[in-house]
C-alpha cells in the first residue's frame, strides 16, 4: 500500500468526507460574516461591492471544492456534498437565530 492509496482510503471514508464538507461550509459562512462587516453607513457602495465579490468567490470556491472532491474521491462525493451543504445551513440557522434574538428571548423567558 502506497501513500497515495492511504490518502485515497482516508479521504473516501464517509466520516472524513462529512467532517471536511462541514468544515468547508463553516469556513464559507465565516467568510460571509467577515465580508458583511465591510458594509457600514460610511462605506455602503464599497461594502456592497465587497459583499457581491465575496458572494461570487464563495460560489466559485464551493463549486471548485465539489468538483475537486468528485474528481479525486468520487466514492465519497455525495457525503462530502451533504456535509458542505449541511454544515453551511446549520451554522447559518444558528446565526439567524442569534441575530434574531431568539437565544436572548429564551434566556429572559427562563428567568421569569
C-alpha positions in Angstrom: 0.0 0.0 0.0 1.5 3.3 -1.1 0.9 6.8 0.4 -1.5 7.6 -2.4 -3.6 4.6 -1.6 -3.6 5.6 2.1 -4.7 9.1 1.3 -7.4 7.8 -1.1 -8.7 5.4 1.5 -8.7 8.2 4.2 -10.5 10.8 2.1 -13.0 8.3 0.8 -14.0 7.4 4.4 -17.5 8.8 4.9 -16.9 10.4 8.3 -13.9 12.2 7.0 -15.8 13.4 3.9 -18.7 14.6 6.1 -16.4 16.4 8.5 -14.4 18.0 5.8 -17.5 19.1 4.0 -19.0 20.6 7.2 -15.7 22.5 7.8 -15.6 23.9 4.3 -19.3 25.0 4.8 -18.3 26.6 8.1 -15.4 28.5 6.5 -17.7 29.8 3.8 -20.1 31.1 6.4 -17.4 32.9 8.4 -16.1 34.5 5.1 -19.6 35.8 4.6 -19.7 37.2 8.1 -16.3 38.9 7.6 -17.4 40.5 4.3 -20.7 41.7 5.9 -18.7 43.8 8.3 -17.4 45.9 5.4 -20.9 47.4 4.9 -21.1 50.5 7.1 -23.1 53.7 6.8 -20.0 55.5 5.6 -19.0 52.9 3.0 -22.2 51.5 1.7 -21.3 51.2 -2.0 -17.8 49.8 -1.4 -19.2 47.5 1.2 -21.9 46.2 -1.1 -19.2 45.6 -3.8 -17.2 43.6 -1.3 -20.2 41.6 -0.4 -21.0 40.9 -4.0 -17.4 39.9 -4.7 -17.5 37.7 -1.7 -20.7 36.0 -2.8 -19.3 35.2 -6.2 -16.0 34.0 -4.8 -17.8 31.7 -2.2 -19.9 30.3 -5.0 -16.8 29.6 -7.1 -15.0 28.1 -4.1 -17.9 25.8 -3.3 -18.2 24.7 -6.9 -14.4 24.1 -7.1 -14.3 22.1 -3.9 -17.2 20.0 -5.1 -15.7 19.4 -8.5 -12.3 18.6 -6.9 -13.8 16.1 -4.4 -15.8 14.5 -7.2 -12.7 14.2 -9.4 -10.3 12.9 -6.8 -12.5 11.0 -4.4 -15.7 10.0 -6.2 -16.8 7.3 -3.8 -17.4 9.8 -1.0 -18.6 12.8 -3.1 -22.2 12.6 -2.1 -21.3 12.5 1.6 -18.9 15.5 1.1 -21.6 17.5 -0.6 -24.1 16.7 2.1 -21.6 17.8 4.7 -20.8 21.0 2.9 -24.5 22.0 2.5 -25.5 20.8 5.9 -22.6 22.5 7.7 -23.3 25.8 6.0 -27.1 25.6 6.6 -26.7 24.5 10.2 -24.3 27.4 11.1 -26.4 29.8 9.0 -29.5 28.8 11.0 -27.6 29.4 14.3 -26.5 32.8 13.1 -30.1 33.7 12.1 -31.4 32.7 15.5 -28.6 34.6 17.2 -29.1 37.8 15.3 -32.9 37.4 15.6 -32.6 37.5 19.3 -34.1 34.0 19.8 -31.5 33.0 22.3 -31.8 36.2 24.3 -35.6 35.9 24.4 -35.3 32.3 25.6 -33.0 33.3 28.4 -35.3 36.1 29.5 -38.3 33.7 29.4 -36.5 31.2 31.7 -35.7 33.8 34.2 -39.4 34.8 34.6 
